[in-house]
């Protein structure tokens, strides 16, 4: 029988959402980039945020995504206890690699570790979406799902919520380029058109279907061809300085995919060789710095793990 914990320290991975062809439907977890949180069971009902490092974020539970998702879960399970949360941010707020989702997912994952009868990943994602809505303006799971499940996830429906864990992309290397500007998710959603052409809707549906099929068959050419975005990128790329130049650099260094991570400003790229990702990142970073813009660059893999318990 497992010992029920009173306190847990967890790692909450950064995530990439949309993945070009899957707006509000696709996402994957990154390896080595993420936040840490401490979740502590207390007698006082509700959620108390006791410490935040790395970012200036609201301490009030109802104004913080971790607090909102945590409160939703405590209410949903009729908890006879409360929790205290420490949040140690390593993912920059507004970076586009799931900063708010890491907090929202981390809170519910941590609470789950304190339960005698833990909930499944689908239930945790449902609660995490409540917190994500505070940051983005609506409940969507393309970041929180991979943060909970790990790997690559596909949301096949929201009413009710349905999530499929897709086959791993073991041979893929990921590059993340984060120009030091902030893009609010709500603003990035506001610039998108409410209606799209039938031709573009068909193309995007074909791309998403091709992406999923390529993973089950591991068809590398189909995989590379599917990672195109005709719906969102044309509108959001204006928010990211020198987008077209960086896209061209990615192709010059054998990247098979390039796009906006979530709502941006971070950009993701895929390659079959780590050396290609590394040279692309160093070239792009040098270009941005020549333009006077600070940038972070990360080389990563797709993590099979979502939130996980770590040693104190």
C-alpha positions in Angstrom: 0.0 0.0 0.0 1.4 3.4 -1.0 2.1 6.0 1.7 -0.1 9.0 1.4 2.0 12.1 1.1 1.5 15.4 3.0 3.8 17.4 0.8 5.2 16.9 -2.7 7.7 18.7 -4.9 7.0 18.4 -8.6 8.5 19.3 -12.0 6.0 20.7 -14.6 7.3 20.6 -18.2 7.1 23.4 -20.7 5.0 22.5 -23.7 4.4 23.4 -27.3 0.8 23.8 -28.5 -0.8 23.8 -31.9 2.2 22.3 -33.7 1.2 24.2 -36.8 -1.6 21.8 -38.1 -3.5 21.3 -34.8 -4.7 24.6 -33.5 -6.2 24.0 -30.0 -5.9 20.3 -30.6 -2.2 19.3 -30.6 0.6 19.7 -28.0 3.7 18.1 -26.8 5.9 18.2 -23.6 9.5 19.4 -23.7 12.4 17.8 -21.9 14.4 19.7 -19.3 12.5 23.0 -19.5 9.9 23.5 -16.8 8.8 24.9 -13.5 9.0 23.5 -10.0 6.2 23.6 -7.5 5.7 22.4 -3.9 2.1 21.3 -2.9 1.5 20.9 0.8 -1.7 19.6 2.5 -3.0 21.7 5.3 -6.1 21.7 7.5 -7.3 25.2 6.5 -9.7 24.8 3.5 -9.0 26.4 0.2 -5.7 27.3 -1.6 -3.0 29.6 -0.2 0.0 30.6 -2.4 2.9 31.0 0.0 5.8 31.7 -2.3 6.5 32.6 -6.0 10.0 32.9 -7.4 11.2 33.7 -10.9 8.2 35.9 -11.9 5.9 38.5 -10.4 2.5 36.8 -10.3 -0.6 37.3 -8.2 -0.4 35.7 -4.7 -4.2 35.6 -4.5 -5.5 32.2 -5.4 -8.4 33.4 -7.4 -6.1 35.6 -9.6 -3.4 32.9 -10.1 -3.9 30.0 -12.6 -2.5 27.5 -10.1 -4.9 28.7 -7.5 -7.9 28.6 -9.8 -7.3 25.1 -11.0 -6.5 24.0 -7.4 -9.7 25.5 -6.1 -11.7 23.8 -8.8 -10.2 20.4 -8.0 -10.7 20.7 -4.2 -14.3 21.7 -4.8 -14.8 18.9 -7.3 -13.5 16.2 -5.0 -15.2 17.7 -1.9 -11.8 17.8 -0.2 -11.7 17.9 3.6 -8.4 19.7 3.5 -6.7 22.7 1.9 -3.4 23.2 0.2 -0.4 25.6 0.2 1.5 26.1 -3.0 5.0 27.3 -3.8 5.6 28.2 -7.4 9.2 28.4 -8.7 8.9 29.7 -12.3 11.6 28.7 -14.7 9.3 29.2 -17.8 9.0 32.9 -18.6 5.5 34.3 -18.5 4.1 35.1 -21.9 6.8 33.0 -23.6 4.5 30.8 -25.6 5.8 27.5 -24.1 3.1 26.9 -21.6 4.0 29.0 -18.6 0.5 29.3 -17.3 -0.3 25.7 -18.2 2.6 24.4 -16.2 1.2 26.2 -13.1 -2.4 25.0 -13.7 -1.4 21.4 -14.4 1.1 21.3 -11.6 -1.4 22.4 -9.0 -3.9 19.6 -9.9 -1.1 17.0 -10.4 0.3 17.9 -7.0 -3.1 17.6 -5.2 -3.6 14.3 -6.9 -0.4 13.0 -5.2 -1.9 13.8 -1.9 -5.1 11.7 -2.5 -5.7 8.1 -1.4 -7.7 7.5 -4.5 -6.0 9.6 -7.2 -7.8 10.8 -10.3 -6.9 9.9 -13.9 -5.2 12.2 -16.3 -8.4 13.1 -18.1 -10.0 14.4 -14.9 -6.8 16.3 -14.0 -6.7 18.0 -17.4 -10.4 19.0 -17.0 -9.5 20.8 -13.7 -6.3 22.3 -15.1 -8.3 23.9 -18.0 -10.2 26.0 -15.4 -6.9 27.7 -14.5 -5.8 28.0 -18.1 -9.0 29.9 -18.9 -7.9 32.6 -16.5 -4.8 33.2 -18.7 -6.2 32.7 -22.2 -9.9 33.7 -21.9 -11.2 30.2 -22.7 -10.8 26.6 -21.6 -8.5 24.8 -23.9 -6.2 21.8 -23.3 -3.5 21.9 -26.0 -0.9 22.9 -23.4 -2.3 21.4 -20.2 -2.9 18.0 -21.7 0.7 17.3 -22.7 1.8 18.8 -19.4 -0.3 16.2 -17.6 0.1 13.2 -19.9 3.6 13.8 -21.3 4.5 13.0 -24.9 2.3 14.3 -27.7 -1.5 14.6 -27.1 -4.5 15.1 -29.4 -7.7 16.7 -28.2 -10.5 15.0 -30.2 -13.3 16.8 -28.4 -14.2 19.3 -25.7 -17.8 18.4 -24.9 -17.0 15.9 -23.4 -13.3 16.3 -23.2 -11.5 13.5 -25.1 -7.7 13.2 -25.3 -5.6 10.7 -27.2 -1.9 10.0 -26.3 -0.2 9.8 -29.7 2.8 7.5 -30.6 6.2 8.9 -29.5 8.4 10.9 -31.9 11.7 9.4 -30.6 13.8 10.4 -33.5 12.8 14.1 -33.5 14.9 16.9 -32.1 13.3 20.2 -31.0 14.6 23.7 -31.1 12.9 26.5 -29.1 13.8 30.1 -29.9 12.3 32.7 -27.5 12.7 36.3 -28.4 12.4 38.5 -25.3 9.0 40.1 -26.1 5.7 39.2 -24.5 2.5 38.2 -26.3 -0.6 37.8 -24.3 -2.6 34.7 -25.2 -5.9 36.7 -25.1 -4.5 39.3 -27.6 -3.1 36.6 -29.9 -6.5 34.9 -30.0 -8.2 38.2 -30.6 -6.4 38.9 -34.0 -7.6 35.6 -35.5 -10.5 35.7 -37.9 -13.8 34.3 -36.8 -14.4 32.7 -40.2 -12.0 31.0 -42.6 -12.2 29.9 -46.2 -13.5 26.4 -47.0 -10.3 25.7 -49.0 -8.1 26.6 -46.0 -10.3 24.6 -43.6 -9.9 21.5 -45.9 -6.2 21.9 -46.1 -5.8 22.3 -42.4 -7.9 19.2 -41.8 -5.8 17.2 -44.3 -2.6 18.3 -42.6 -3.8 17.3 -39.1 -5.0 13.9 -40.4 -1.7 13.4 -42.2 0.2 14.3 -39.1 -1.6 11.7 -36.9 -1.4 9.0 -39.6 2.4 9.7 -40.0 3.0 8.9 -36.4 1.2 5.6 -36.4 3.0 4.6 -39.6 6.1 6.7 -38.9 6.2 8.0 -42.4 8.9 10.7 -42.2 7.9 12.4 -45.5 4.2 12.5 -44.6 5.2 13.8 -41.2 7.3 16.7 -42.6 4.7 17.6 -45.3 1.9 17.7 -42.7 3.4 20.4 -40.5 2.0 23.4 -42.2 -0.3 26.1 -40.9 -2.7 27.9 -43.2 -5.1 29.2 -40.6 -3.2 30.8 -37.7 0.4 31.5 -38.8 -0.5 34.1 -41.5 -2.2 36.3 -38.9 0.1 35.7 -35.8 3.5 35.9 -37.5 3.1 39.7 -37.6 3.5 39.7 -33.8 7.0 38.1 -34.0 9.9 40.2 -35.3 11.8 38.8 -38.3 9.5 35.8 -38.5 10.1 35.1 -42.2 13.8 35.5 -41.9 14.0 33.0 -39.1 11.8 30.6 -41.0 14.2 30.8 -44.0 17.2 30.1 -41.7 15.4 27.0 -40.3 15.0 25.6 -43.8 18.7 26.4 -44.6 19.7 24.3 -41.7 17.6 21.2 -42.6 14.8 21.8 -40.2 11.7 19.8 -41.3 9.2 22.0 -39.5 9.1 25.6 -38.2 6.3 27.5 -36.5 4.9 29.5 -33.7 4.7 27.8 -30.3 1.2 28.4 -28.9 0.5 32.0 -29.2 4.1 33.0 -29.4 6.6 34.6 -29.3 8.5 31.4 -29.0 9.2 29.5 -32.2 9.6 25.8 -32.5 11.5 23.7 -35.0 11.9 20.0 -35.7 14.9 18.2 -37.2 16.0 14.6 -37.5 19.6 15.5 -36.4 20.6 17.4 -33.2 23.4 19.1 -35.1 20.9 20.7 -37.5 18.9 22.0 -34.5 22.0 23.3 -32.8 23.3 25.2 -35.9 19.9 26.6 -36.6 19.5 27.9 -33.1 23.0 29.4 -32.9 22.6 31.1 -36.3 19.1 32.5 -35.4 20.3 33.6 -32.0 23.2 35.5 -33.6 20.8 37.1 -36.1 18.4 38.3 -33.4 21.2 39.7 -31.3 22.5 41.6 -34.3 19.1 43.2 -34.5 19.4 44.2 -30.8 16.9 41.7 -29.5 17.7 39.3 -26.7 16.7 35.7 -27.2 16.8 32.4 -25.4 17.6 29.2 -27.3 16.9 25.6 -26.1 17.6 22.3 -27.7 15.3 19.6 -26.4 13.6 16.3 -27.1 9.9 15.5 -26.7 9.5 14.3 -23.1 7.5 11.1 -22.5 6.8 12.4 -19.0 4.3 15.1 -18.0 4.4 16.5 -14.5 6.4 14.3 -12.2 7.5 14.1 -8.6 11.1 15.1 -7.9 13.3 15.0 -4.8 13.3 17.9 -2.4 
